[in-house]
Amino acid sequence: MIDRRNSHANFLKLNFTLMLSKIHSLMRLIKFKKLKSFSNNGIQTL
């Protein structure tokens, strides 16, 4: 029973880290896209 609970906690931890990495990559993608569009706009105004 103790092992079962421990494995459950580990599973939750794994899920959490996976979610964090997913969010991190998403944020980087959004930042990159914003940066790209910003640089494009800057070039257009120039």
Secondary structure, DSSP 8 states (H G I E B T S, - for coil): -HHHHHHHHHHHHHHHHHHHHHHHHHHHHHHHHHHHHHHHHHHHH-
